[in-house]
Amino acid sequence: MESQQGQASPSTWKDPRRKILAAILAAAIVCAALFGYGLYSYLSGSDAGDSSAIAAGDLVTMNYIGRTPEGRVFDTSIYSVASNDAMYPKSLTFSLRENTTYVPFNMTAGNYGSGGTIKGFALGVIGLHTGDHVTIEIAQGEGYEIVPQLTLWQNLEEDVPLVEIMTTEDFTDNFLTTPVPMAILPHYFWGWDVQVVEILAGVVTVKNLPTVGGTVYPFGNPDDPLDPSGWPVEVLSCDLVNQKITVKHHLSASDVYSIKGTDIDGKTLIVTGFNGDNGTFQVGKSDPSSGYNAEIAGRTLFFEITIIKVTPAEGE
């Protein structure tokens, strides 16, 4: 419809309400800018260190989840992670602790070695900020070192003496009973039968009686539904002339870091290597007294961390 002569069209009306709305909008923009500036000034001036990058010497409080290259959790500071195996599969050596022991971890950035953390972790937090949630990759040379004395390569085929000689004290410690002549009882490690052949002047002679072709499980029960461990060992032969038994460990490359066992001294073994060409495999032994864990020693590790708080080093 055309406009009547002498009147402005709707598109050119000067509606006073538009002026009022424009003024309100301009005022809102100014207030928002002032509020934002004030908020920025408050945060940047706070003593929490939120806007400053972590530097060497700063005290850092965080939560973490440590994982192996297979993605299995070997340690965490979070109980809900530690107690949930469905969402967070665990490593072979993981052990659930009391709920109250799962608390945020405190560390000094850049401090590694004696009195500090592993190098890759200590240096990996530098440059992060409060609130950051990141995953740090720890290279092999900057993680937990391998202890050579607790690492062993051995043959898949192994010879065991047919006859063993020990003191009566050692016999009692090993077999948890006193020796009786001609008694037959299970071997304290291999599990096959042994016979007490002779007891003379405090020395006991026992003869191993394995079943050729049979299978023993000296390192644990792989069919244990609660804590599977160990691997099958087959008795290949029993050589009466050379007085030896030959056994074979049934392991493969796929068992590396997938199988644990218990050694004769009660400490945990981890299958850490396999060489089919040489017919050998490697085991690492964990040592609880020193905190050494063969499952994570010498490996690339991943730590998912959340920085909770940063306290700047004194003098900053």
C-alpha positions as CSV (number, residue, x, y, z in Angstrom):
1,M,0.0,0.0,0.0
2,E,1.4,3.4,-0.9
3,S,1.8,6.2,1.7
4,Q,-0.7,9.1,1.8
5,Q,0.7,12.3,0.4
6,G,2.4,14.4,3.1
7,Q,3.1,11.5,5.4
8,A,6.3,9.6,5.9
9,S,6.3,5.8,5.1
10,P,6.7,3.3,8.0
11,S,10.3,2.7,7.1
12,T,11.2,6.3,7.8
13,W,9.2,6.9,11.0
14,K,11.4,8.2,13.9
15,D,10.1,5.9,16.6
16,P,11.2,7.4,20.0
17,R,11.3,3.9,21.5
18,R,14.4,3.0,19.4
19,K,16.3,5.8,20.9
20,I,15.6,4.5,24.4
21,L,16.6,0.9,23.5
22,A,19.8,2.1,21.9
23,A,20.7,4.1,25.0
24,I,20.0,1.1,27.3
25,L,22.1,-1.2,25.0
26,A,25.0,1.2,25.1
27,A,24.9,1.5,28.8
28,A,24.9,-2.3,29.2
29,I,28.0,-2.6,26.9
30,V,29.8,-0.1,29.0
31,C,28.9,-1.9,32.3
32,A,29.9,-5.2,30.9
33,A,33.3,-3.9,29.9
34,L,33.9,-2.3,33.3
35,F,32.8,-5.5,35.0
36,G,35.1,-7.6,32.8
37,Y,38.0,-5.3,33.5
38,G,37.4,-5.4,37.2
39,L,37.2,-9.3,37.2
40,Y,40.4,-9.5,35.2
41,S,42.1,-7.2,37.6
42,Y,40.9,-9.3,40.6
43,L,42.1,-12.6,39.1
44,S,45.4,-11.3,38.0
45,G,46.0,-9.8,41.4
46,S,45.0,-12.9,43.4
47,D,47.6,-14.9,45.3
48,A,46.5,-18.3,43.9
49,G,48.9,-18.1,41.0
50,D,46.1,-18.9,38.5
51,S,47.5,-16.7,35.7
52,S,51.1,-17.6,36.2
53,A,52.8,-20.6,34.5
54,I,54.3,-23.2,36.8
55,A,58.0,-22.6,37.3
56,A,60.8,-24.7,38.9
57,G,60.5,-24.6,42.6
58,D,56.7,-24.0,42.8
59,L,54.7,-26.3,45.0
60,V,52.1,-28.1,42.8
61,T,49.0,-29.8,44.1
62,M,47.3,-32.2,41.6
63,N,45.2,-35.3,41.0
64,Y,46.7,-37.9,38.7
65,I,46.1,-41.2,36.9
66,G,49.2,-43.1,35.9
67,R,48.9,-45.5,33.0
68,T,51.1,-48.1,31.3
69,P,51.5,-48.1,27.5
70,E,48.7,-50.6,27.4
71,G,46.4,-48.1,29.0
72,R,46.2,-49.9,32.3
73,V,46.1,-47.8,35.5
74,F,49.1,-48.6,37.8
75,D,48.6,-45.7,40.3
76,T,46.2,-42.8,41.0
77,S,45.3,-40.2,43.6
78,I,41.6,-40.6,43.0
79,Y,39.6,-43.3,44.9
80,S,36.8,-43.4,42.3
81,V,39.3,-44.3,39.7
82,A,41.1,-46.9,41.9
83,S,37.9,-48.7,42.8
84,N,36.4,-48.8,39.3
85,D,38.0,-51.6,37.3
86,A,35.3,-51.6,34.6
87,M,36.1,-48.0,33.5
88,Y,39.7,-48.0,34.5
89,P,41.4,-51.4,33.9
90,K,44.3,-52.0,36.2
91,S,47.9,-53.0,35.8
92,L,49.2,-56.4,36.9
93,T,50.7,-55.0,40.1
94,F,47.9,-52.5,41.0
95,S,46.7,-52.8,44.6
96,L,43.6,-51.0,46.0
97,R,44.4,-49.2,49.2
98,E,42.3,-47.7,51.9
99,N,39.9,-44.9,50.7
100,T,41.5,-42.3,53.0
101,T,44.9,-42.7,51.4
102,Y,43.7,-41.4,48.0
103,V,44.4,-37.6,48.3
104,P,45.8,-35.0,45.9
105,F,49.5,-35.3,45.3
106,N,51.9,-32.5,46.3
107,M,55.2,-32.1,44.4
108,T,57.9,-29.5,43.8
109,A,58.1,-28.6,40.1
110,G,61.5,-29.4,38.6
111,N,62.7,-31.4,41.6
112,Y,63.6,-34.9,40.5
113,G,65.9,-37.6,41.9
114,S,66.5,-38.0,45.6
115,G,63.7,-36.3,47.5
116,G,61.7,-35.6,44.3
117,T,59.8,-37.4,41.6
118,I,60.9,-39.0,38.4
119,K,62.5,-36.5,36.0
120,G,59.8,-36.6,33.3
121,F,57.1,-35.8,35.8
122,A,59.0,-33.1,37.6
123,L,59.8,-31.3,34.4
124,G,56.5,-32.1,32.6
125,V,54.4,-29.8,34.9
126,I,56.5,-26.7,34.2
127,G,54.6,-24.2,32.1
128,L,51.2,-25.5,33.1
129,H,48.6,-23.5,35.0
130,T,46.1,-24.0,37.8
131,G,43.0,-25.8,36.3
132,D,44.9,-27.4,33.4
133,H,43.9,-31.0,32.7
134,V,46.6,-32.7,30.5
135,T,48.3,-36.0,29.9
136,I,52.1,-36.0,30.3
137,E,54.1,-38.6,28.4
138,I,57.1,-39.8,30.4
139,A,59.9,-41.1,28.2
140,Q,61.8,-44.3,29.1
141,G,64.9,-42.5,30.2
142,E,63.0,-40.0,32.3
143,G,60.8,-42.5,34.3
144,Y,61.6,-45.3,36.7
145,E,65.0,-46.9,36.2
146,I,65.6,-50.6,35.7
147,V,67.5,-52.3,38.5
148,P,69.8,-54.8,36.8
149,Q,70.0,-57.0,39.8
150,L,66.3,-57.6,39.7
151,T,66.1,-58.3,36.0
152,L,67.0,-61.8,34.5
153,W,67.1,-63.4,31.1
154,Q,66.7,-67.1,31.2
155,N,66.2,-70.0,28.8
156,L,62.8,-71.3,28.0
157,E,64.2,-74.8,28.5
158,E,65.7,-75.1,32.0
159,D,67.6,-78.0,33.7
160,V,66.7,-78.8,37.3
161,P,68.9,-81.2,39.5
162,L,67.3,-84.6,40.0
163,V,68.7,-84.7,43.6
164,E,68.8,-81.9,46.1
165,I,70.8,-81.7,49.3
166,M,70.0,-79.3,52.1
167,T,70.3,-78.9,55.8
168,T,67.5,-80.0,58.1
169,E,66.8,-76.4,58.9
170,D,66.5,-75.5,55.2
171,F,64.3,-78.5,54.6
172,T,62.0,-77.4,57.4
173,D,61.9,-73.8,56.1
174,N,61.2,-75.0,52.6
175,F,58.8,-77.8,53.1
176,L,57.2,-76.5,56.4
177,T,57.7,-79.8,58.0
178,T,60.5,-81.9,59.5
179,P,62.1,-84.6,57.3
180,V,61.1,-88.2,57.7
181,P,63.0,-91.0,55.8
182,M,61.3,-92.2,52.7
183,A,58.5,-89.7,53.1
184,I,56.9,-88.4,49.8
185,L,55.6,-84.9,49.7
186,P,55.1,-82.1,47.1
187,H,58.1,-80.0,46.2
188,Y,58.0,-76.5,47.8
189,F,58.5,-74.7,44.5
190,W,57.9,-77.0,41.5
191,G,54.9,-78.8,43.0
192,W,55.9,-82.3,41.8
193,D,56.5,-85.1,44.3
194,V,59.8,-85.6,46.0
195,Q,61.1,-88.4,48.3
196,V,63.3,-88.0,51.3
197,V,66.1,-90.4,50.5
198,E,68.5,-89.9,53.4
199,I,69.0,-87.9,56.6
200,L,72.5,-87.9,57.9
201,A,74.4,-85.6,60.2
202,G,71.9,-82.8,59.8
203,V,71.9,-83.1,56.0
204,V,68.8,-84.1,54.0
205,T,68.9,-85.7,50.5
206,V,65.7,-85.5,48.5
207,K,65.0,-86.9,45.0
208,N,62.6,-85.2,42.6
209,L,59.9,-87.4,41.1
210,P,58.3,-85.4,38.3
211,T,56.0,-86.9,35.7
212,V,57.5,-86.6,32.2
213,G,55.1,-84.9,29.9
214,G,53.2,-83.4,32.9
215,T,52.7,-79.7,33.6
216,V,53.5,-77.8,36.8
217,Y,52.7,-74.2,37.8
218,P,55.5,-73.1,40.1
219,F,54.8,-69.4,39.7
220,G,51.1,-69.3,40.4
221,N,47.7,-70.4,39.2
222,P,46.7,-68.8,35.9
223,D,43.1,-70.1,36.4
224,D,42.6,-68.3,39.7
225,P,39.5,-66.1,39.1
226,L,40.6,-63.6,41.8
227,D,44.3,-63.3,41.1
228,P,45.5,-65.2,38.0
229,S,49.3,-65.5,37.9
230,G,52.0,-67.8,36.6
231,W,52.4,-69.8,33.5
232,P,52.6,-73.5,32.6
233,V,56.0,-75.3,32.8
234,E,56.2,-78.7,31.0
235,V,58.4,-81.6,32.2
236,L,60.3,-82.6,29.0
237,S,62.5,-85.3,30.3
238,C,64.1,-86.9,33.4
239,D,67.7,-87.9,32.7
240,L,68.8,-90.5,35.3
241,V,72.3,-90.8,33.9
242,N,73.1,-87.0,34.0
243,Q,70.9,-86.6,37.1
244,K,68.8,-83.8,35.7
245,I,65.3,-82.8,34.8
246,T,64.6,-80.7,31.8
247,V,61.5,-78.4,31.8
248,K,60.1,-75.9,29.4
249,H,58.4,-72.6,30.2
250,H,55.4,-72.1,27.9
251,L,55.6,-68.4,27.1
252,S,55.4,-66.2,24.0
253,A,55.9,-62.6,22.9
254,S,52.2,-61.9,23.7
255,D,52.8,-62.6,27.4
256,V,55.2,-59.7,27.8
257,Y,53.8,-57.3,30.4
258,S,50.6,-59.5,30.4
259,I,51.7,-62.2,32.9
260,K,52.9,-62.0,36.5
261,G,54.0,-64.7,38.9
262,T,55.4,-65.3,42.3
263,D,59.0,-66.2,42.7
264,I,60.4,-68.7,45.2
265,D,61.0,-65.9,47.7
266,G,57.4,-64.7,47.5
267,K,58.2,-61.6,45.4
268,T,56.2,-60.7,42.3
269,L,57.7,-61.5,38.9
270,I,56.7,-59.7,35.7
271,V,57.4,-61.2,32.2
272,T,59.2,-58.2,30.7
273,G,60.8,-59.7,27.6
274,F,60.8,-62.5,25.1
275,N,63.3,-63.6,22.4
276,G,62.0,-66.5,20.3
277,D,65.1,-66.7,18.2
278,N,67.3,-67.3,21.2
279,G,64.7,-69.3,23.1
280,T,64.9,-66.9,26.1
281,F,62.5,-64.8,28.2
282,Q,63.1,-62.0,30.6
283,V,61.5,-61.5,34.1
284,G,61.7,-58.5,36.4
285,K,61.3,-58.9,40.1
286,S,59.4,-56.2,42.1
287,D,60.9,-55.3,45.5
288,P,58.3,-53.8,47.9
289,S,61.0,-52.8,50.5
290,S,62.5,-50.3,48.0
291,G,59.3,-49.5,46.1
292,Y,60.7,-51.0,42.9
293,N,58.0,-52.1,40.5
294,A,59.3,-54.2,37.5
295,E,56.1,-53.6,35.6
296,I,56.7,-49.9,35.1
297,A,60.5,-49.7,35.3
298,G,62.2,-48.6,32.1
299,R,59.0,-48.0,30.2
300,T,57.2,-45.1,28.6
301,L,54.4,-44.0,31.0
302,F,51.5,-41.6,30.8
303,F,50.1,-39.4,33.6
304,E,46.8,-37.7,33.2
305,I,46.9,-34.8,35.7
306,T,44.6,-32.0,36.9
307,I,46.4,-29.0,38.5
308,I,44.5,-28.0,41.6
309,K,46.7,-25.4,43.1
310,V,50.1,-23.8,42.6
311,T,52.0,-22.1,45.4
312,P,54.9,-20.0,44.0
313,A,58.3,-20.7,45.3
314,E,59.6,-18.4,48.0
315,G,61.1,-15.2,46.6
316,E,58.8,-15.1,43.5
